[in-house]
């Protein structure tokens, strides 16, 4: 599944941004460090509980489908539970999250290896989620070498964000490259 879902830098960004939108985020920050093959996506969505965070990177784990009846009324961008698991197969994965529905005022940090949470700790974080993906395709050097040039991959990320932003006009987007603002898209306060 990892080869089908995660085949490029833009695929990682797409999957993480779609998860943020499914969580109801109104602000999404995408940070890219191309030399390090690192991606970070932070959102102010509803976040995940410690229990959900513990299992979110296991194969076919999803909070978007609770019963077979839900398959007939899918309203989310993702629902198969493949994205985080696939990312954890081809990169180092770390997730920070705090649920809006939790009575706790703390969040959680989990580190995953091959889809399993291997380290967990309580952290101070606002409601929402931060997903850090490092060393993308580091364990698959042949795949990394076979990818288009980094400038082509960055162009694909830019086009992807612009297309998704068009269909989510109430979301604020901030895209950074190597710790510098690359571009941002803000909702218009004008009607019509």
KEVOGU-73835 format. One line per field, with one value per residue: residue number from 1; y, x, z of N, C-alpha, C, O in turn; residue in three letters. Coordinates in Angstrom, 2 decimals. Atoms other than C-alpha are relative to their C-alpha. Last residue first. Example, Ala and Ser with C-alpha at 12.3 -4.5 7.8 and 13.67 -1.06 7.14 Angstrom:
! KEVOGU-73835
vexkol = c(2_1);
n.c2 = c(-1.19_-1.19);
n.c1 = c(-0.82_0.89);
n.c3 = c(-0.06_0.00);
ca.c2 = c(-1.06_-4.50);
ca.c1 = c(13.67_12.30);
ca.c3 = c(7.14_7.80);
c.c2 = c(1.09_1.20);
c.c1 = c(-0.77_0.90);
c.c3 = c(0.73_0.00);
o.c2 = c(2.20_1.18);
o.c1 = c(-0.26_1.94);
o.c3 = c(0.90_0.66);
gulum = c(Ser_Ala);
END
This chain:
! KEVOGU-73835
vexkol = c(192_191_190_189_188_187_186_185_184_183_182_181_180_179_178_177_176_175_174_173_172_171_170_169_168_167_166_165_164_163_162_161_160_159_158_157_156_155_154_153_152_151_150_149_148_147_146_145_144_143_142_141_140_139_138_137_136_135_134_133_132_131_130_129_128_127_126_125_124_123_122_121_120_119_118_117_116_115_114_113_112_111_110_109_108_107_106_105_104_103_102_101_100_99_98_97_96_95_94_93_92_91_90_89_88_87_86_85_84_83_82_81_80_79_78_77_76_75_74_73_72_71_70_69_68_67_66_65_64_63_62_61_60_59_58_57_56_55_54_53_52_51_50_49_48_47_46_45_44_43_42_41_40_39_38_37_36_35_34_33_32_31_30_29_28_27_26_25_24_23_22_21_20_19_18_17_16_15_14_13_12_11_10_9_8_7_6_5_4_3_2_1);
n.c2 = c(-0.01_0.93_-0.60_-0.50_-1.36_-0.18_-0.38_-0.23_0.17_-0.71_0.22_0.03_-1.29_-1.00_-0.25_0.82_-0.43_1.01_-0.58_0.87_-0.78_0.46_-0.57_-1.43_-0.27_0.71_-0.47_-1.27_0.33_0.67_-0.98_-0.89_0.75_0.21_-1.30_-0.39_0.86_-0.52_-1.20_0.42_0.53_-1.15_-0.66_-0.96_-1.20_-1.05_0.09_-0.40_-1.42_-0.75_0.14_-0.95_0.45_1.46_0.25_0.99_0.66_0.98_-0.25_1.11_-0.18_1.24_-0.28_1.06_0.20_0.96_-0.50_-0.33_-1.21_-1.25_-1.15_-0.86_-0.87_-0.93_0.56_-1.05_0.22_-0.06_1.00_0.77_1.27_0.31_1.40_0.16_1.18_0.76_0.39_-1.19_-0.30_-0.88_0.58_0.59_-1.06_0.07_-0.21_-0.33_-0.68_-0.75_-0.51_-0.67_-0.10_-1.17_-0.59_1.04_0.60_-0.94_0.01_1.28_-0.05_-1.07_0.42_0.26_1.38_0.86_1.29_0.16_-0.40_-1.45_-0.53_-1.45_-0.54_0.04_-1.26_-0.97_0.19_1.21_0.75_1.04_-0.57_-0.44_-1.26_-0.65_-0.09_0.24_1.43_0.39_-0.66_0.97_1.25_-0.27_-0.05_1.34_0.83_0.43_1.41_0.78_0.53_0.85_-0.32_-0.50_-0.36_-0.59_-0.17_-0.70_-0.13_0.83_1.02_0.67_0.91_-0.12_0.94_-0.39_1.06_-0.45_1.09_-0.51_-1.26_-1.09_-1.29_-0.30_0.90_-0.49_-1.25_0.36_0.54_-1.14_-0.69_0.84_0.20_-1.25_-0.15_0.98_-0.55_-1.05_-1.26_0.18_-0.96_-1.21_-0.51_-0.40_-1.20_-1.20);
n.c1 = c(0.28_1.05_1.00_1.07_0.40_1.39_0.90_1.32_1.13_1.20_-0.03_1.32_0.39_0.22_-1.27_-1.06_-1.37_-0.93_-1.33_-1.12_-1.23_-1.20_0.01_-0.32_0.15_1.20_1.17_0.45_0.77_1.25_0.88_0.55_0.89_1.25_0.64_0.55_1.17_1.06_0.50_0.81_1.26_0.78_0.65_-0.87_-0.31_1.01_0.88_-0.74_-0.31_1.23_0.27_-0.78_0.18_-0.23_-1.38_-0.63_0.90_-0.79_-1.42_-0.48_-1.36_-0.58_-1.23_-0.97_-0.38_0.87_1.36_0.31_0.83_-0.62_0.89_-0.18_1.14_-0.28_-1.10_-0.48_0.25_1.41_0.75_-0.93_0.41_-0.95_-0.30_-0.98_-0.87_0.01_-1.29_-0.57_-1.38_0.05_-0.60_1.05_0.91_1.39_0.85_1.41_0.43_1.26_0.22_1.27_0.14_-0.61_-1.02_-0.78_-0.90_-1.09_-0.89_-0.72_-1.01_-0.98_-1.27_-0.98_-0.48_0.77_-0.66_-0.93_-1.38_-0.10_-1.35_0.14_1.00_-0.56_-0.71_0.99_0.11_0.76_0.29_0.99_1.02_1.08_0.66_0.57_1.46_0.65_0.11_-0.92_0.30_0.28_-0.74_-1.37_-0.02_0.34_-1.19_-0.20_0.24_-1.03_0.49_1.19_0.79_1.36_0.62_1.32_0.79_1.27_0.84_1.15_0.14_-1.29_-0.26_-1.45_-0.82_-1.42_-0.81_-1.37_-0.94_-1.36_0.22_-0.96_0.67_0.08_1.01_1.31_0.25_0.32_1.36_0.90_0.03_0.64_1.42_0.69_-0.02_0.95_1.35_0.13_-0.71_-0.97_-1.08_0.52_1.16_-0.39_-0.83_0.82);
n.c3 = c(1.43_0.46_0.88_-0.87_0.28_0.42_-1.09_0.59_-0.91_0.42_1.45_0.63_0.56_-1.06_-0.68_0.59_-0.25_0.51_-0.04_0.35_0.16_-0.70_-1.35_-0.03_-1.44_-0.45_0.76_-0.58_-1.21_0.39_0.64_-1.03_-0.88_0.76_0.17_-1.31_-0.23_0.87_-0.66_-1.13_0.53_0.47_-1.13_-0.67_0.80_-0.02_1.16_1.20_-0.12_0.26_1.43_0.79_1.38_-0.01_-0.44_0.88_0.94_0.74_0.24_0.81_0.53_0.51_0.76_0.27_1.39_0.68_0.21_1.39_0.04_0.42_-0.12_-1.18_-0.25_-1.10_-0.79_-0.90_-1.43_-0.32_0.77_0.82_0.60_1.06_0.28_1.08_0.01_1.24_0.55_0.62_-0.37_-1.16_-1.20_-0.83_-0.47_0.41_-1.18_0.15_-1.22_-0.02_-1.36_-0.24_-1.46_-0.65_0.88_0.66_-1.00_-0.28_1.15_0.00_-1.06_0.15_0.60_-1.05_0.05_-0.90_-0.18_1.11_-0.26_0.20_-0.23_-0.21_0.93_1.34_0.26_0.49_1.45_0.34_-1.23_0.29_0.88_-0.88_0.34_-1.18_0.10_1.29_0.31_1.08_1.28_1.07_-0.19_0.42_1.46_0.50_-0.17_-1.39_-0.32_-0.68_-1.28_0.04_-1.19_0.20_-1.28_0.22_-1.22_0.19_-1.19_0.34_-1.05_-0.15_1.11_-0.03_0.76_0.01_0.60_0.30_0.27_0.24_0.71_-0.15_-0.16_-1.43_-0.58_0.42_-0.73_-1.38_0.01_0.13_-1.29_-1.02_0.29_-0.30_-1.46_-0.54_0.13_-1.02_0.23_1.07_-0.19_-0.63_0.73_1.35_-0.09_0.00);
ca.c2 = c(37.45_38.48_40.15_38.91_36.76_33.67_33.69_31.90_31.93_31.49_30.44_31.78_30.90_28.08_25.92_26.23_27.46_27.21_29.07_28.32_29.91_27.86_29.42_28.92_25.12_24.02_26.64_25.84_22.22_23.38_25.90_23.35_20.75_23.22_24.31_20.73_19.72_22.73_21.59_18.12_19.57_21.71_18.63_16.76_13.87_10.75_7.79_8.68_8.54_5.20_3.74_5.12_3.30_3.53_7.29_7.43_10.50_11.27_13.02_13.32_15.55_15.69_18.48_18.17_20.37_21.79_23.69_21.71_20.97_17.42_13.98_11.18_8.20_6.11_3.05_3.65_0.97_1.74_0.64_2.73_5.45_8.32_9.65_13.01_13.73_16.71_18.25_20.23_17.09_17.14_15.78_16.88_19.34_16.60_17.35_16.08_15.68_13.15_11.78_9.66_8.58_7.70_5.02_2.61_5.29_7.20_4.14_3.77_7.46_7.33_3.94_4.34_3.94_7.06_10.09_13.17_12.91_12.92_9.20_8.30_4.76_3.55_4.70_1.79_-0.59_0.84_3.36_4.91_8.21_7.22_5.20_2.43_0.42_-0.41_1.08_4.74_6.06_3.47_5.37_8.71_7.39_6.40_9.64_11.55_13.18_16.75_18.79_20.87_23.68_22.33_21.65_19.83_19.12_17.70_16.58_15.29_16.91_18.96_19.71_21.16_21.72_23.34_23.17_25.33_24.75_27.06_26.40_22.74_20.61_17.26_16.18_19.27_18.24_14.67_16.07_18.19_15.14_13.01_15.76_16.73_13.12_12.70_15.95_14.61_11.54_7.96_7.59_5.89_3.14_2.41_2.41_0.00);
ca.c1 = c(-19.54_-18.82_-15.52_-13.59_-11.46_-9.92_-6.12_-3.63_0.05_3.28_6.89_7.36_10.85_11.94_13.30_10.06_6.92_3.29_0.62_-3.00_-6.09_-9.24_-12.59_-12.12_-11.89_-12.41_-10.01_-7.54_-7.34_-6.32_-3.77_-2.30_-1.89_-0.40_2.21_3.02_3.44_5.74_7.77_8.08_9.23_11.85_12.95_13.63_11.30_11.61_13.77_16.59_14.19_12.84_16.35_17.20_14.32_15.00_15.42_12.18_11.13_13.78_11.32_7.53_6.23_2.48_1.15_-2.44_-5.10_-6.00_-3.01_0.01_1.75_3.05_2.32_4.54_4.41_7.13_6.95_3.58_3.34_2.97_6.44_8.01_5.93_6.63_3.77_3.28_0.23_-1.83_-2.67_-5.64_-7.60_-11.40_-10.90_-13.32_-10.95_-8.34_-4.65_-2.14_1.57_2.57_6.00_6.72_10.10_9.68_8.65_6.56_5.31_3.93_1.92_0.44_-0.42_-2.14_-3.86_-6.84_-9.42_-11.48_-9.94_-11.58_-14.53_-18.26_-18.82_-22.49_-22.81_-19.59_-20.97_-23.43_-20.45_-19.80_-17.49_-15.84_-14.01_-11.92_-9.61_-7.07_-6.56_-2.93_-1.71_-0.70_-3.72_-3.43_-1.82_-3.14_-6.69_-6.14_-4.34_-7.30_-6.97_-7.21_-10.34_-8.62_-6.12_-3.56_0.15_1.73_5.45_7.51_11.14_13.26_16.24_17.34_13.68_12.71_8.99_6.49_2.72_0.61_-3.14_-5.74_-9.51_-9.13_-12.27_-10.57_-11.35_-9.42_-6.39_-6.58_-6.74_-3.66_-1.77_-2.67_-1.93_1.40_2.58_1.49_3.27_6.58_6.15_4.86_2.86_-0.50_0.39_3.91_2.85_0.00);
ca.c3 = c(-3.81_-0.25_0.65_3.69_1.43_2.90_3.02_0.81_1.69_-0.24_0.30_3.82_4.97_7.30_4.43_2.45_4.13_3.02_4.97_4.20_5.75_5.18_4.27_0.51_0.71_-2.91_-4.26_-1.47_-2.67_-6.15_-4.84_-2.44_-5.20_-7.68_-5.11_-4.11_-7.78_-8.33_-5.32_-6.86_-10.18_-8.38_-6.43_-9.66_-10.45_-8.29_-9.27_-6.86_-3.91_-5.07_-5.30_-1.86_-0.17_3.59_3.27_1.25_3.28_5.91_8.18_8.37_11.14_11.77_13.97_15.17_16.70_20.08_21.42_22.58_25.87_25.74_27.23_25.97_23.64_22.03_19.79_18.16_15.47_11.76_10.66_13.42_14.97_17.35_19.43_21.10_23.21_24.24_27.55_28.85_29.56_29.19_25.68_22.98_21.30_21.05_21.37_18.86_18.18_15.52_14.60_11.52_10.12_6.47_3.94_6.02_8.42_5.43_4.38_7.85_7.97_4.57_4.57_6.89_4.12_4.88_3.24_1.79_4.14_3.41_2.97_3.22_1.88_3.52_6.88_6.80_7.13_10.60_12.29_9.24_9.72_12.73_10.54_11.05_7.86_8.73_11.99_11.92_13.86_16.65_19.55_18.32_18.58_22.22_23.10_21.66_18.27_17.05_16.27_13.62_14.23_11.79_11.45_8.51_8.61_5.76_5.75_2.86_4.62_1.61_0.83_4.17_3.72_6.07_5.55_7.87_7.89_9.41_9.38_10.31_10.44_11.09_7.51_6.37_8.42_7.07_3.53_4.25_5.50_2.48_-0.05_1.57_1.55_-2.07_-3.02_-1.70_-3.88_-4.15_-0.97_-1.62_-4.09_-2.90_0.74_0.00);
c.c2 = c(-0.23_0.09_-1.06_0.71_0.41_1.47_0.14_0.26_0.32_-0.24_0.70_-0.14_-0.14_1.41_1.18_0.41_-0.97_0.57_-1.10_0.78_-0.97_0.94_-0.38_0.64_1.46_0.15_-0.66_0.55_1.29_-0.32_-0.63_1.01_0.91_-0.71_-0.13_1.31_0.33_-0.83_0.64_1.20_-0.44_-0.46_1.22_0.69_0.94_1.15_1.07_0.02_0.51_1.50_0.78_-0.09_0.92_-0.62_-1.47_-0.25_-0.84_-0.81_-1.12_0.32_-1.27_0.34_-1.35_0.55_-1.08_-0.03_-1.09_0.56_0.38_1.14_1.25_1.14_0.84_0.94_0.90_-0.60_1.17_-0.20_-0.09_-1.10_-0.64_-1.40_-0.07_-1.48_0.03_-1.14_-0.73_-0.31_1.26_0.39_0.98_-0.61_-0.57_1.14_0.10_0.21_0.30_0.57_0.84_0.35_0.86_-0.15_1.21_0.57_-1.13_-0.62_0.95_-0.04_-1.29_-0.03_1.06_-0.45_-0.34_-1.42_-0.85_-1.34_-0.22_0.50_1.48_0.63_1.50_0.60_0.05_1.33_0.96_-0.10_-1.29_-0.82_-0.99_0.52_0.32_1.33_0.55_0.03_-0.16_-1.51_-0.42_0.62_-0.94_-1.27_0.22_-0.05_-1.40_-0.84_-0.25_-1.43_-0.88_-0.57_-0.77_0.31_0.57_0.21_0.65_0.11_0.85_-0.03_-1.01_-1.15_-0.75_-1.02_0.34_-1.10_0.53_-1.21_0.60_-1.19_0.70_1.23_1.18_1.38_0.27_-0.87_0.57_1.25_-0.45_-0.49_1.20_0.73_-0.79_-0.17_1.25_0.08_-0.96_0.55_0.92_1.26_-0.24_1.09_1.35_0.60_0.50_1.26);
c.c1 = c(1.19_-0.11_-1.00_-1.08_-1.10_-0.29_-1.42_-0.95_-1.28_-1.09_-1.21_0.17_-1.36_-0.31_-0.09_1.31_0.97_1.41_0.98_1.30_1.15_1.16_1.23_-0.01_0.32_-0.24_-1.28_-1.22_-0.54_-0.86_-1.33_-0.95_-0.66_-1.03_-1.34_-0.76_-0.66_-1.28_-1.11_-0.59_-0.92_-1.34_-0.80_-0.77_0.90_0.38_-1.07_-0.89_0.71_0.27_-1.27_-0.25_0.77_-0.20_0.34_1.47_0.78_-0.88_0.62_1.45_0.43_1.36_0.57_1.19_1.06_0.37_-0.83_-1.42_-0.19_-1.00_0.78_-1.00_0.29_-1.17_0.38_1.07_0.54_-0.34_-1.46_-0.82_1.14_-0.32_1.00_0.26_0.91_0.99_-0.20_1.39_0.47_1.42_-0.12_0.53_-1.06_-0.82_-1.43_-0.67_-1.48_-0.23_-1.27_-0.15_-1.24_-0.09_0.71_1.18_0.85_0.99_1.18_1.01_0.80_1.08_1.08_1.34_1.03_0.55_-0.79_0.72_0.87_1.42_0.02_1.35_-0.22_-0.95_0.58_0.66_-1.02_-0.09_-0.77_-0.18_-1.08_-1.18_-1.07_-0.60_-0.67_-1.52_-0.80_-0.02_0.92_-0.12_-0.16_0.85_1.42_0.04_-0.25_1.28_0.21_-0.43_1.00_-0.34_-1.32_-0.67_-1.39_-0.65_-1.32_-0.68_-1.22_-0.97_-1.11_-0.06_1.32_0.50_1.47_0.79_1.43_0.78_1.34_0.93_1.33_-0.41_0.94_-0.62_-0.18_-1.12_-1.38_-0.33_-0.42_-1.45_-0.94_-0.12_-0.69_-1.50_-0.78_-0.07_-1.05_-1.42_-0.17_0.81_1.07_1.07_-0.46_-1.14_0.40_0.86);
c.c3 = c(-0.78_-1.53_-0.45_-0.83_0.96_-0.25_-0.53_1.15_-0.77_1.03_-0.62_-1.50_-0.65_-0.51_0.96_0.66_-0.67_0.15_-0.39_0.12_-0.19_-0.31_0.82_1.39_0.26_1.50_0.48_-0.73_0.63_1.22_-0.41_-0.63_1.03_0.87_-0.73_-0.13_1.34_0.18_-0.83_0.74_1.15_-0.59_-0.47_1.13_0.80_-0.93_-0.06_-1.24_-1.25_0.05_-0.36_-1.51_-0.94_-1.38_0.03_0.36_-1.00_-0.96_-0.81_-0.34_-0.71_-0.61_-0.41_-0.77_-0.11_-1.48_-0.67_-0.04_-1.46_0.10_-0.38_-0.03_1.23_0.12_1.17_0.89_0.81_1.47_0.44_-0.66_-0.77_-0.48_-1.14_-0.16_-1.20_0.10_-1.32_-0.54_-0.71_0.47_1.17_1.29_0.93_0.58_-0.49_1.35_-0.18_1.40_-0.05_1.47_0.26_1.52_0.61_-0.79_-0.58_0.98_0.21_-1.13_0.08_1.08_0.09_-0.55_1.07_0.07_0.97_0.07_-1.23_0.23_-0.33_0.36_0.17_-1.04_-1.41_-0.35_-0.61_-1.53_-0.25_1.27_-0.38_-0.82_1.03_-0.43_1.25_0.13_-1.29_-0.28_-1.15_-1.40_-1.21_0.06_-0.53_-1.53_-0.56_0.06_1.48_0.27_0.73_1.36_0.00_1.33_-0.29_1.36_-0.39_1.36_-0.33_1.19_-0.32_1.00_0.14_-1.02_0.18_-0.69_-0.07_-0.50_-0.40_-0.14_-0.28_-0.80_0.16_0.26_1.49_0.56_-0.36_0.82_1.40_-0.01_0.00_1.33_1.12_-0.21_0.39_1.51_0.55_-0.01_1.20_-0.29_-1.05_0.06_0.54_-0.79_-1.38_0.00);
o.c2 = c(-0.25_1.15_-2.17_1.31_-0.39_2.35_0.56_-0.57_1.07_-1.18_1.53_0.64_-1.17_2.38_2.08_1.57_-2.17_1.64_-2.14_1.92_-1.92_1.36_-0.02_1.79_1.78_-0.34_-0.03_1.18_1.30_-0.09_0.01_1.27_0.90_-0.34_0.44_1.46_0.33_-0.27_1.16_1.16_-0.24_0.23_1.50_0.74_0.77_1.33_1.13_0.76_1.59_2.25_1.44_0.92_1.67_-1.83_-1.85_-0.76_-0.35_-2.04_-2.27_1.36_-2.36_1.18_-2.19_1.42_-1.84_1.01_-2.06_0.15_0.63_0.93_1.38_1.56_0.34_1.42_0.48_-1.56_1.64_-0.02_-1.18_-1.93_0.04_-2.29_0.71_-2.18_0.58_-1.41_-1.22_0.60_1.59_1.34_2.18_-1.14_0.17_1.52_0.88_-0.38_0.75_-0.14_1.68_-0.49_1.92_-1.06_1.86_-0.13_-1.53_-0.47_0.62_-0.44_-1.26_-0.14_0.71_-1.23_-1.52_-2.24_-0.34_-1.93_-0.96_1.70_1.90_1.33_2.10_0.99_1.13_2.05_1.29_0.85_-2.24_-1.46_-0.59_0.99_-0.58_2.18_0.24_-0.59_0.70_-2.00_-0.27_-0.11_-1.66_-1.48_-0.35_-0.98_-2.01_-1.26_0.41_-1.85_-1.21_-0.13_-0.29_-0.11_1.34_-0.74_1.63_-0.84_1.86_-1.09_-1.96_-2.11_-1.93_-2.19_1.50_-2.29_1.58_-2.22_1.45_-2.06_1.73_1.12_2.21_1.81_0.01_-0.35_1.02_1.23_-0.26_0.13_1.47_0.64_-0.38_0.24_1.21_-0.04_-0.52_0.76_0.64_1.27_-1.13_2.24_2.20_1.39_1.71_2.26);
o.c1 = c(1.13_0.10_-0.61_-2.02_-1.97_0.27_-1.61_-1.09_-1.28_-1.02_-1.07_0.88_-1.67_-0.19_0.75_1.71_0.71_1.73_1.05_1.39_1.30_1.36_1.34_0.39_1.33_-1.24_-2.34_-2.08_-1.67_-2.07_-2.37_-2.02_-1.89_-2.20_-2.34_-1.86_-1.89_-2.38_-2.08_-1.75_-2.13_-2.34_-1.86_-2.00_1.08_1.55_-1.83_-0.62_0.40_-0.22_-1.31_-0.14_0.16_-0.08_1.49_2.23_1.72_-0.77_0.17_1.73_0.41_1.47_0.84_1.04_1.29_0.52_-0.27_-2.28_0.78_-2.21_1.95_-1.45_0.80_-1.70_1.10_0.81_1.64_-1.50_-2.03_-1.42_1.99_-0.59_0.95_0.52_0.58_1.54_-1.29_2.19_0.00_1.59_0.09_-0.24_-1.66_-0.63_-1.74_-0.28_-1.88_-0.10_-1.42_0.04_-1.40_-0.72_1.51_2.17_1.84_2.20_2.31_2.16_2.01_2.26_2.26_2.04_1.31_0.04_-1.40_1.04_0.50_1.66_-0.35_1.49_-0.99_-0.52_0.82_0.19_-0.92_0.24_-0.67_0.76_-2.15_-2.17_-1.72_0.10_-1.83_-2.09_-1.60_0.77_0.54_-0.33_0.77_1.73_1.81_0.61_0.65_1.80_1.03_-1.53_0.76_0.19_-2.33_-0.20_-1.58_-0.86_-1.34_-0.65_-1.13_-1.42_-1.32_0.70_1.40_0.70_1.87_0.61_1.69_0.91_1.43_0.98_1.38_-0.94_0.54_-0.72_-1.25_-2.15_-2.12_-1.26_-1.57_-2.32_-1.61_-1.15_-1.74_-2.30_-1.63_-1.15_-2.05_-2.02_-0.95_1.62_1.91_0.79_-0.90_-0.91_0.45_0.47);
o.c3 = c(-2.00_-2.13_-0.80_-0.29_1.31_0.42_-1.67_2.05_-1.74_1.82_-1.52_-2.13_-1.26_0.24_0.94_0.60_-0.78_-0.37_0.25_-0.35_0.57_-1.45_1.99_1.53_0.88_2.02_0.47_-0.11_1.12_1.20_-0.26_-0.08_1.18_0.88_-0.30_0.39_1.43_0.21_-0.28_1.17_1.09_-0.43_0.09_1.11_2.00_-1.26_-1.03_-2.18_-1.75_-0.79_-1.40_-2.20_-1.70_-1.54_-0.19_-0.46_-1.63_-1.03_-0.77_-0.95_-0.13_-1.51_0.45_-1.63_0.83_-2.12_-1.19_0.74_-2.17_0.11_-0.05_-1.10_2.23_-0.88_2.08_1.62_0.56_1.86_0.47_0.01_-1.36_0.33_-2.09_0.81_-2.25_1.17_-1.63_-0.78_-1.80_1.23_1.00_2.09_1.71_1.74_-1.39_2.36_-1.26_2.40_-0.93_2.35_-0.34_2.04_-0.06_-1.02_0.02_0.81_-0.15_-0.94_0.31_0.75_0.09_0.11_1.30_0.83_1.90_-0.96_-2.14_0.18_-1.42_1.36_-0.58_-2.12_-1.94_-1.23_-1.79_-2.24_0.52_1.74_-0.85_-0.26_1.56_-0.98_1.53_1.04_-1.65_-1.09_-2.31_-2.37_-1.56_-0.77_-1.55_-2.11_-1.15_-0.97_2.13_-0.07_1.89_2.38_0.51_2.39_-1.23_2.11_-1.14_2.15_-1.03_1.62_0.42_0.90_-0.20_-0.71_0.09_-0.42_-0.64_0.20_-1.28_0.73_-0.96_-1.91_0.69_1.40_2.04_1.00_0.52_1.62_1.78_0.60_0.99_2.00_1.61_0.63_1.28_2.10_1.11_1.04_2.12_-1.21_-0.90_-0.25_-0.22_-1.71_-1.60_-0.59);
gulum = c(Unk_Unk_Unk_Unk_Unk_Unk_Unk_Unk_Unk_Unk_Unk_Unk_Unk_Unk_Unk_Unk_Unk_Unk_Unk_Unk_Unk_Unk_Unk_Unk_Unk_Unk_Unk_Unk_Unk_Unk_Unk_Unk_Unk_Unk_Unk_Unk_Unk_Unk_Unk_Unk_Unk_Unk_Unk_Unk_Unk_Unk_Unk_Unk_Unk_Unk_Unk_Unk_Unk_Unk_Unk_Unk_Unk_Unk_Unk_Unk_Unk_Unk_Unk_Unk_Unk_Unk_Unk_Unk_Unk_Unk_Unk_Unk_Unk_Unk_Unk_Unk_Unk_Unk_Unk_Unk_Unk_Unk_Unk_Unk_Unk_Unk_Unk_Unk_Unk_Unk_Unk_Unk_Unk_Unk_Unk_Unk_Unk_Unk_Unk_Unk_Unk_Unk_Unk_Unk_Unk_Unk_Unk_Unk_Unk_Unk_Unk_Unk_Unk_Unk_Unk_Unk_Unk_Unk_Unk_Unk_Unk_Unk_Unk_Unk_Unk_Unk_Unk_Unk_Unk_Unk_Unk_Unk_Unk_Unk_Unk_Unk_Unk_Unk_Unk_Unk_Unk_Unk_Unk_Unk_Unk_Unk_Unk_Unk_Unk_Unk_Unk_Unk_Unk_Unk_Unk_Unk_Unk_Unk_Unk_Unk_Unk_Unk_Unk_Unk_Unk_Unk_Unk_Unk_Unk_Unk_Unk_Unk_Unk_Unk_Unk_Unk_Unk_Unk_Unk_Unk_Unk_Unk_Unk_Unk_Unk_Unk_Unk_Unk_Unk_Unk_Unk_Unk);
END
